[in-house]
């Protein structure tokens, strides 16, 4: 948790604003990784 988001789990669980920030960042990373995956598949099936 600390390496990827810069905060300890205790801090994450204590404040709602921290949780929302981390979850928004996770969601953004998830969609970016899906886009990369789709692009790789598209290039592989040319």
N, C-alpha and C positions, 0 to 999 in steps of 0.2 A: 504494500500500500504506500509506504513512504517513498520508495524509489520511483514509482510511476505517477504518484499524485502529489508528492511533497508534504504529506501529512500523515500522522500516525492514525491508527484505526480508532483510538479513543477520541481524538479530535474530530474525526469524520463522524462518529456516531453521536457526538455531543451537540453539534450545531446543524440545524436544518440547512442553512445557507451553504455550508461545506459539502453536505451530502448532495444538494442540488447541483453544485458546481462540478463535483466529481462525476455524477451521473450524466450530466450534459456532455462532459468531456469523453466519457466512455461511449455514449451514443454516437458522438461525432466520429470517434475512432472506429467504431463498428461499421458505420456507413462508408467511411473511407476505405476500409479493408474489403468490404463487399464490392465496391467499385473496382478496386484493383483486381480482385478475383474475377469479376466479370470481364474486365479488359484482357486478362491473361487467357481466359477461355476463348474470347473472341479472336485473339491473335493466334491461338493454337489451332483453331479450326478454319483457317483461311484456305 
